[in-house]
């Protein structure tokens, strides 16, 4: 399967006074604008048939919606997964993610259609490290609005292969 990991756009600094629940922190206007251009670059990679999953956090959902629109998809088709939440352990997320991906394939996707996971750091970097190196802590970190593409038969530690890794500036050049 093709697996694309996308970090949410710029959401500004966490502020407990403004956002006592960090999951409700939105994208900034700048983050929204910048990710719209990065999403057009991702759309140029033919994600029209991709299945998009997102963390339930507001900024990840908003990023996924921008991406879905850029790819010509209905944002209502995005699947929210608590396995992609910031506080979730990537190792403990594997069974739930594998199940969700299996169910999604039965509904829409085939193995040829990419799977997109929109979430947060450090989760995304640790998850990529887990798939590529077989363990967390490989020093990988996606920039806000950045993405990477992995290939794997199944979400199994050490069985993934990194195909590319791009920051938002590189993605914008693809548009």
C-alpha positions as CSV (number, residue, x, y, z in Angstrom):
1,X,0.0,0.0,0.0
2,X,1.0,3.6,-0.6
3,X,0.9,5.5,2.7
4,X,1.1,9.3,2.8
5,X,1.7,11.0,6.2
6,X,0.7,14.6,6.3
7,X,1.4,17.0,9.3
8,X,-1.3,19.6,9.9
9,X,-0.7,23.2,8.9
10,X,0.5,25.9,11.2
11,X,-1.7,26.2,14.2
12,X,0.2,28.7,16.3
13,X,1.4,28.3,19.8
14,X,-0.5,26.3,22.3
15,X,-2.2,28.6,24.8
16,X,-4.1,27.1,27.7
17,X,-6.0,30.4,28.3
18,X,-7.3,30.6,24.7
19,X,-7.6,26.8,24.1
20,X,-7.9,24.9,27.4
21,X,-8.4,21.8,25.2
22,X,-5.5,21.6,22.8
23,X,-7.4,19.4,20.4
24,X,-9.6,22.5,19.7
25,X,-6.7,24.7,18.6
26,X,-7.4,25.7,15.0
27,X,-5.2,26.4,12.0
28,X,-4.0,30.0,11.8
29,X,-5.1,32.0,8.8
30,X,-1.5,31.8,7.6
31,X,-1.4,28.0,8.1
32,X,-4.7,27.6,6.2
33,X,-3.4,29.7,3.3
34,X,0.0,28.0,3.1
35,X,-1.4,24.5,3.4
36,X,-3.9,25.2,0.6
37,X,-0.9,25.7,-1.7
38,X,0.9,22.6,-0.4
39,X,-2.4,20.6,-0.8
40,X,-2.4,21.6,-4.5
41,X,1.1,20.1,-4.7
42,X,-0.1,16.9,-3.1
43,X,-3.1,16.8,-5.4
44,X,-0.7,16.9,-8.3
45,X,0.5,13.5,-7.1
46,X,-2.9,12.1,-8.1
47,X,-4.7,11.6,-4.7
48,X,-8.2,11.7,-6.2
49,X,-8.8,8.1,-5.2
50,X,-6.9,8.3,-1.9
51,X,-8.7,7.4,1.4
52,X,-8.1,10.2,3.9
53,X,-7.9,9.6,7.6
54,X,-7.3,12.3,10.2
55,X,-6.7,12.9,13.9
56,X,-9.8,14.2,15.6
57,X,-8.0,17.4,16.6
58,X,-9.5,20.5,14.9
59,X,-6.3,21.5,13.1
60,X,-5.7,18.0,11.7
61,X,-9.4,17.8,10.5
62,X,-9.1,21.3,8.9
63,X,-5.9,20.2,7.1
64,X,-7.5,17.0,5.9
65,X,-10.5,19.0,4.6
66,X,-8.3,21.4,2.7
67,X,-6.5,18.4,1.2
68,X,-9.7,16.6,0.3
69,X,-11.0,19.7,-1.6
70,X,-7.7,20.1,-3.4
71,X,-7.9,16.5,-4.5
72,X,-11.5,16.8,-5.7
73,X,-12.9,14.8,-2.8
74,X,-15.9,15.3,-0.5
75,X,-14.5,16.3,2.9
76,X,-17.4,14.5,4.5
77,X,-15.7,11.2,3.4
78,X,-12.7,11.9,5.8
79,X,-12.5,9.3,8.5
80,X,-11.5,10.5,12.0
81,X,-9.3,8.1,13.9
82,X,-8.4,8.5,17.6
83,X,-5.3,6.3,16.8
84,X,-3.9,9.4,15.1
85,X,-4.4,11.6,18.1
86,X,-1.4,13.4,19.5
87,X,-1.2,11.5,22.8
88,X,-1.5,8.1,21.2
89,X,1.4,5.7,21.2
90,X,2.2,4.7,17.5
91,X,3.0,1.1,18.6
92,X,-0.3,0.7,20.3
93,X,-2.0,2.4,17.3
94,X,-1.0,-0.3,14.8
95,X,-3.9,-2.8,15.4
96,X,-6.5,-0.2,15.2
97,X,-5.0,1.4,12.1
98,X,-4.7,-1.9,10.4
99,X,-8.3,-2.7,11.1
100,X,-9.4,0.8,9.9
101,X,-7.4,0.5,6.7
102,X,-8.9,-3.0,6.0
103,X,-12.4,-1.7,6.5
104,X,-11.7,1.3,4.3
105,X,-10.3,-0.8,1.5
106,X,-13.5,-2.9,1.5
107,X,-15.6,0.3,1.1
108,X,-13.6,2.4,-1.3
109,X,-9.9,1.9,-1.7
110,X,-8.0,-0.8,-3.4
111,X,-4.3,-1.6,-2.6
112,X,-3.4,0.7,-5.5
113,X,-5.2,3.7,-3.9
114,X,-3.1,5.7,-1.5
115,X,-4.0,6.0,2.2
116,X,-3.4,9.4,3.7
117,X,-3.0,9.9,7.4
118,X,-3.2,13.5,8.7
119,X,-1.9,14.1,12.1
120,X,0.7,15.6,14.5
121,X,4.3,15.5,15.5
122,X,5.9,13.7,17.2
123,X,3.4,10.9,16.4
124,X,4.0,11.0,12.6
125,X,7.8,10.9,12.8
126,X,7.7,8.1,15.4
127,X,5.2,6.2,13.2
128,X,7.4,6.6,10.1
129,X,10.5,5.5,12.1
130,X,8.5,2.5,13.4
131,X,7.5,1.4,9.9
132,X,10.9,2.1,8.3
133,X,13.4,1.1,11.1
134,X,11.3,-1.2,13.2
135,X,11.4,1.1,16.2
136,X,10.5,4.6,17.3
137,X,13.0,7.4,17.7
138,X,14.6,7.4,14.3
139,X,14.9,11.2,14.4
140,X,12.3,11.8,11.7
141,X,10.1,14.9,11.9
142,X,7.7,16.4,9.4
143,X,7.5,20.1,9.1
144,X,4.1,21.7,9.6
145,X,2.2,21.2,6.3
146,X,4.8,18.7,5.1
147,X,4.3,15.1,4.0
148,X,6.1,11.9,3.3
149,X,5.3,8.8,1.3
150,X,5.9,5.2,2.5
151,X,5.2,1.9,0.9
152,X,4.3,-1.2,2.9
153,X,2.4,-4.4,2.5
154,X,0.9,-4.0,5.9
155,X,1.5,-1.6,8.9
156,X,4.2,-3.8,10.4
157,X,7.4,-2.4,12.2
158,X,10.4,-2.5,9.9
159,X,8.4,-3.4,6.8
160,X,8.0,0.1,5.4
161,X,10.0,1.8,2.7
162,X,10.4,5.6,2.5
163,X,9.7,6.8,-1.1
164,X,9.9,10.6,-0.5
165,X,9.9,13.3,2.3
166,X,8.9,16.9,1.5
167,X,8.4,20.0,3.4
168,X,5.6,22.4,2.5
169,X,7.9,24.5,0.3
170,X,8.7,21.5,-1.9
171,X,5.0,20.5,-2.0
172,X,4.0,24.0,-3.2
173,X,6.5,23.8,-6.1
174,X,4.6,20.7,-7.4
175,X,1.3,22.7,-7.8
